[in-house]
Amino acid sequence: MYYSGAGSPHHFSDVFNKTNASAALAAGIFHRNEVPIQSVKEHLLKEGIEVRI
């Protein structure tokens, strides 16, 4: 198993809620089909975080 960067949708909301980041880059979890991109977008929208559609 490989570990790198975000591993769940909650990791993305943590980045935006706990830092001043205005963008985040993710690839590993999507390339490995661990989490669908749409799941992350839906989670961020529920958290009130703006996403590109």
Jmol script that loads the backbone (N, CA, C; Angstrom):
load data "model"
ATOM      1  N   MET A   1       0.838  -1.178   0.000  1.00  0.00           N
ATOM      2  CA  MET A   1       0.000   0.000   0.000  1.00  0.00           C
ATOM      3  C   MET A   1       0.884   1.241   0.000  1.00  0.00           C
ATOM      4  N   TYR A   2       0.467   2.254  -0.736  1.00  0.00           N
ATOM      5  CA  TYR A   2       1.192   3.515  -0.821  1.00  0.00           C
ATOM      6  C   TYR A   2       0.448   4.589  -0.043  1.00  0.00           C
ATOM      7  N   TYR A   3       1.186   5.451   0.614  1.00  0.00           N
ATOM      8  CA  TYR A   3       0.584   6.566   1.341  1.00  0.00           C
ATOM      9  C   TYR A   3       1.148   7.867   0.795  1.00  0.00           C
ATOM     10  N   SER A   4       0.240   8.758   0.453  1.00  0.00           N
ATOM     11  CA  SER A   4       0.682  10.074  -0.015  1.00  0.00           C
ATOM     12  C   SER A   4      -0.488  11.038   0.039  1.00  0.00           C
ATOM     13  N   GLY A   5      -0.273  12.176   0.603  1.00  0.00           N
ATOM     14  CA  GLY A   5      -1.277  13.233   0.607  1.00  0.00           C
ATOM     15  C   GLY A   5      -2.608  12.828   1.192  1.00  0.00           C
ATOM     16  N   ALA A   6      -3.663  13.401   0.647  1.00  0.00           N
ATOM     17  CA  ALA A   6      -5.017  13.169   1.127  1.00  0.00           C
ATOM     18  C   ALA A   6      -5.447  11.730   0.882  1.00  0.00           C
ATOM     19  N   GLY A   7      -6.222  11.221   1.802  1.00  0.00           N
ATOM     20  CA  GLY A   7      -6.720   9.855   1.661  1.00  0.00           C
ATOM     21  C   GLY A   7      -8.227   9.769   1.790  1.00  0.00           C
ATOM     22  N   SER A   8      -8.866  10.911   2.105  1.00  0.00           N
ATOM     23  CA  SER A   8     -10.325  10.926   2.234  1.00  0.00           C
ATOM     24  C   SER A   8     -10.838  12.332   1.934  1.00  0.00           C
ATOM     25  N   PRO A   9     -12.127  12.456   1.645  1.00  0.00           N
ATOM     26  CA  PRO A   9     -12.684  13.793   1.403  1.00  0.00           C
ATOM     27  C   PRO A   9     -12.489  14.741   2.587  1.00  0.00           C
ATOM     28  N   HIS A  10     -12.491  14.208   3.806  1.00  0.00           N
ATOM     29  CA  HIS A  10     -12.327  15.059   4.987  1.00  0.00           C
ATOM     30  C   HIS A  10     -10.947  15.715   5.033  1.00  0.00           C
ATOM     31  N   HIS A  11      -9.961  15.074   4.465  1.00  0.00           N
ATOM     32  CA  HIS A  11      -8.624  15.675   4.438  1.00  0.00           C
ATOM     33  C   HIS A  11      -8.642  16.974   3.631  1.00  0.00           C
ATOM     34  N   PHE A  12      -9.455  17.026   2.596  1.00  0.00           N
ATOM     35  CA  PHE A  12      -9.546  18.238   1.775  1.00  0.00           C
ATOM     36  C   PHE A  12     -10.213  19.365   2.549  1.00  0.00           C
ATOM     37  N   SER A  13     -11.315  19.075   3.231  1.00  0.00           N
ATOM     38  CA  SER A  13     -11.971  20.141   3.997  1.00  0.00           C
ATOM     39  C   SER A  13     -11.063  20.612   5.127  1.00  0.00           C
ATOM     40  N   ASP A  14     -10.276  19.722   5.714  1.00  0.00           N
ATOM     41  CA  ASP A  14      -9.321  20.121   6.749  1.00  0.00           C
ATOM     42  C   ASP A  14      -8.332  21.150   6.208  1.00  0.00           C
ATOM     43  N   VAL A  15      -7.834  20.917   5.005  1.00  0.00           N
ATOM     44  CA  VAL A  15      -6.876  21.852   4.405  1.00  0.00           C
ATOM     45  C   VAL A  15      -7.478  23.248   4.307  1.00  0.00           C
ATOM     46  N   PHE A  16      -8.701  23.332   3.817  1.00  0.00           N
ATOM     47  CA  PHE A  16      -9.308  24.644   3.607  1.00  0.00           C
ATOM     48  C   PHE A  16      -9.811  25.280   4.899  1.00  0.00           C
ATOM     49  N   ASN A  17     -10.218  24.477   5.847  1.00  0.00           N
ATOM     50  CA  ASN A  17     -10.711  25.014   7.111  1.00  0.00           C
ATOM     51  C   ASN A  17      -9.600  25.364   8.089  1.00  0.00           C
ATOM     52  N   LYS A  18      -8.447  24.752   7.956  1.00  0.00           N
ATOM     53  CA  LYS A  18      -7.374  24.941   8.940  1.00  0.00           C
ATOM     54  C   LYS A  18      -6.176  25.734   8.421  1.00  0.00           C
ATOM     55  N   THR A  19      -6.213  26.120   7.137  1.00  0.00           N
ATOM     56  CA  THR A  19      -5.113  26.891   6.561  1.00  0.00           C
ATOM     57  C   THR A  19      -5.681  28.047   5.749  1.00  0.00           C
ATOM     58  N   ASN A  20      -4.812  28.825   5.180  1.00  0.00           N
ATOM     59  CA  ASN A  20      -5.223  29.914   4.292  1.00  0.00           C
ATOM     60  C   ASN A  20      -5.143  29.496   2.828  1.00  0.00           C
ATOM     61  N   ALA A  21      -5.044  28.207   2.564  1.00  0.00           N
ATOM     62  CA  ALA A  21      -4.930  27.719   1.184  1.00  0.00           C
ATOM     63  C   ALA A  21      -6.186  28.063   0.397  1.00  0.00           C
ATOM     64  N   SER A  22      -5.997  28.458  -0.843  1.00  0.00           N
ATOM     65  CA  SER A  22      -7.136  28.731  -1.719  1.00  0.00           C
ATOM     66  C   SER A  22      -7.283  27.658  -2.785  1.00  0.00           C
ATOM     67  N   ALA A  23      -6.354  26.707  -2.793  1.00  0.00           N
ATOM     68  CA  ALA A  23      -6.409  25.601  -3.745  1.00  0.00           C
ATOM     69  C   ALA A  23      -5.646  24.414  -3.166  1.00  0.00           C
ATOM     70  N   ALA A  24      -6.001  23.242  -3.645  1.00  0.00           N
ATOM     71  CA  ALA A  24      -5.301  22.024  -3.231  1.00  0.00           C
ATOM     72  C   ALA A  24      -5.195  21.110  -4.438  1.00  0.00           C
ATOM     73  N   LEU A  25      -4.084  20.438  -4.530  1.00  0.00           N
ATOM     74  CA  LEU A  25      -3.842  19.535  -5.645  1.00  0.00           C
ATOM     75  C   LEU A  25      -3.910  18.102  -5.151  1.00  0.00           C
ATOM     76  N   ALA A  26      -4.617  17.269  -5.868  1.00  0.00           N
ATOM     77  CA  ALA A  26      -4.721  15.858  -5.492  1.00  0.00           C
ATOM     78  C   ALA A  26      -4.656  15.023  -6.753  1.00  0.00           C
ATOM     79  N   ALA A  27      -4.023  13.908  -6.659  1.00  0.00           N
ATOM     80  CA  ALA A  27      -3.973  13.007  -7.802  1.00  0.00           C
ATOM     81  C   ALA A  27      -3.970  11.563  -7.351  1.00  0.00           C
ATOM     82  N   GLY A  28      -3.147  11.238  -6.371  1.00  0.00           N
ATOM     83  CA  GLY A  28      -2.951   9.856  -5.956  1.00  0.00           C
ATOM     84  C   GLY A  28      -4.232   9.104  -5.659  1.00  0.00           C
ATOM     85  N   ILE A  29      -5.091   9.678  -4.813  1.00  0.00           N
ATOM     86  CA  ILE A  29      -6.306   8.938  -4.446  1.00  0.00           C
ATOM     87  C   ILE A  29      -7.247   8.766  -5.624  1.00  0.00           C
ATOM     88  N   PHE A  30      -7.151   9.676  -6.584  1.00  0.00           N
ATOM     89  CA  PHE A  30      -8.002   9.559  -7.765  1.00  0.00           C
ATOM     90  C   PHE A  30      -7.418   8.550  -8.758  1.00  0.00           C
ATOM     91  N   HIS A  31      -6.117   8.587  -8.957  1.00  0.00           N
ATOM     92  CA  HIS A  31      -5.471   7.650  -9.885  1.00  0.00           C
ATOM     93  C   HIS A  31      -5.582   6.206  -9.406  1.00  0.00           C
ATOM     94  N   ARG A  32      -5.559   6.039  -8.088  1.00  0.00           N
ATOM     95  CA  ARG A  32      -5.677   4.694  -7.526  1.00  0.00           C
ATOM     96  C   ARG A  32      -7.141   4.289  -7.307  1.00  0.00           C
ATOM     97  N   ASN A  33      -8.051   5.137  -7.743  1.00  0.00           N
ATOM     98  CA  ASN A  33      -9.493   4.884  -7.613  1.00  0.00           C
ATOM     99  C   ASN A  33      -9.915   4.628  -6.167  1.00  0.00           C
ATOM    100  N   GLU A  34      -9.275   5.316  -5.225  1.00  0.00           N
ATOM    101  CA  GLU A  34      -9.629   5.172  -3.817  1.00  0.00           C
ATOM    102  C   GLU A  34     -10.864   5.989  -3.469  1.00  0.00           C
ATOM    103  N   VAL A  35     -10.981   7.163  -4.082  1.00  0.00           N
ATOM    104  CA  VAL A  35     -12.094   8.067  -3.819  1.00  0.00           C
ATOM    105  C   VAL A  35     -12.479   8.726  -5.140  1.00  0.00           C
ATOM    106  N   PRO A  36     -13.755   8.709  -5.494  1.00  0.00           N
ATOM    107  CA  PRO A  36     -14.162   9.403  -6.724  1.00  0.00           C
ATOM    108  C   PRO A  36     -14.060  10.923  -6.558  1.00  0.00           C
ATOM    109  N   ILE A  37     -13.666  11.606  -7.600  1.00  0.00           N
ATOM    110  CA  ILE A  37     -13.558  13.063  -7.573  1.00  0.00           C
ATOM    111  C   ILE A  37     -14.879  13.684  -7.136  1.00  0.00           C
ATOM    112  N   GLN A  38     -15.977  13.188  -7.645  1.00  0.00           N
ATOM    113  CA  GLN A  38     -17.287  13.749  -7.321  1.00  0.00           C
ATOM    114  C   GLN A  38     -17.579  13.660  -5.823  1.00  0.00           C
ATOM    115  N   SER A  39     -17.108  12.625  -5.158  1.00  0.00           N
ATOM    116  CA  SER A  39     -17.316  12.495  -3.710  1.00  0.00           C
ATOM    117  C   SER A  39     -16.630  13.623  -2.957  1.00  0.00           C
ATOM    118  N   VAL A  40     -15.433  13.971  -3.388  1.00  0.00           N
ATOM    119  CA  VAL A  40     -14.708  15.068  -2.744  1.00  0.00           C
ATOM    120  C   VAL A  40     -15.438  16.381  -2.991  1.00  0.00           C
ATOM    121  N   LYS A  41     -15.863  16.611  -4.216  1.00  0.00           N
ATOM    122  CA  LYS A  41     -16.583  17.846  -4.531  1.00  0.00           C
ATOM    123  C   LYS A  41     -17.874  17.958  -3.719  1.00  0.00           C
ATOM    124  N   GLU A  42     -18.618  16.879  -3.621  1.00  0.00           N
ATOM    125  CA  GLU A  42     -19.867  16.902  -2.860  1.00  0.00           C
ATOM    126  C   GLU A  42     -19.595  17.169  -1.382  1.00  0.00           C
ATOM    127  N   HIS A  43     -18.562  16.556  -0.837  1.00  0.00           N
ATOM    128  CA  HIS A  43     -18.215  16.780   0.566  1.00  0.00           C
ATOM    129  C   HIS A  43     -17.858  18.245   0.798  1.00  0.00           C
ATOM    130  N   LEU A  44     -17.022  18.809  -0.078  1.00  0.00           N
ATOM    131  CA  LEU A  44     -16.622  20.194   0.084  1.00  0.00           C
ATOM    132  C   LEU A  44     -17.817  21.137  -0.016  1.00  0.00           C
ATOM    133  N   LEU A  45     -18.718  20.872  -0.935  1.00  0.00           N
ATOM    134  CA  LEU A  45     -19.915  21.707  -1.059  1.00  0.00           C
ATOM    135  C   LEU A  45     -20.758  21.647   0.212  1.00  0.00           C
ATOM    136  N   LYS A  46     -20.900  20.465   0.805  1.00  0.00           N
ATOM    137  CA  LYS A  46     -21.645  20.328   2.061  1.00  0.00           C
ATOM    138  C   LYS A  46     -20.989  21.114   3.188  1.00  0.00           C
ATOM    139  N   GLU A  47     -19.665  21.225   3.116  1.00  0.00           N
ATOM    140  CA  GLU A  47     -18.920  21.974   4.131  1.00  0.00           C
ATOM    141  C   GLU A  47     -18.898  23.476   3.854  1.00  0.00           C
ATOM    142  N   GLY A  48     -19.549  23.889   2.756  1.00  0.00           N
ATOM    143  CA  GLY A  48     -19.598  25.299   2.409  1.00  0.00           C
ATOM    144  C   GLY A  48     -18.337  25.814   1.745  1.00  0.00           C
ATOM    145  N   ILE A  49     -17.575  24.906   1.155  1.00  0.00           N
ATOM    146  CA  ILE A  49     -16.326  25.268   0.493  1.00  0.00           C
ATOM    147  C   ILE A  49     -16.548  25.278  -1.021  1.00  0.00           C
ATOM    148  N   GLU A  50     -16.185  26.388  -1.649  1.00  0.00           N
ATOM    149  CA  GLU A  50     -16.381  26.548  -3.086  1.00  0.00           C
ATOM    150  C   GLU A  50     -15.520  25.568  -3.870  1.00  0.00           C
ATOM    151  N   VAL A  51     -16.106  24.943  -4.897  1.00  0.00           N
ATOM    152  CA  VAL A  51     -15.364  24.025  -5.766  1.00  0.00           C
ATOM    153  C   VAL A  51     -15.646  24.351  -7.222  1.00  0.00           C
ATOM    154  N   ARG A  52     -14.736  23.961  -8.073  1.00  0.00           N
ATOM    155  CA  ARG A  52     -14.979  24.058  -9.522  1.00  0.00           C
ATOM    156  C   ARG A  52     -15.835  22.886  -9.915  1.00  0.00           C
ATOM    157  N   ILE A  53     -16.790  23.132 -10.741  1.00  0.00           N
ATOM    158  CA  ILE A  53     -17.713  22.072 -11.145  1.00  0.00           C
ATOM    159  C   ILE A  53     -17.281  21.464 -12.458  1.00  0.00           C
TER     160      ILE A  53
END
end "model"
wireframe off; spacefill off
backbone 0.3
color backbone group
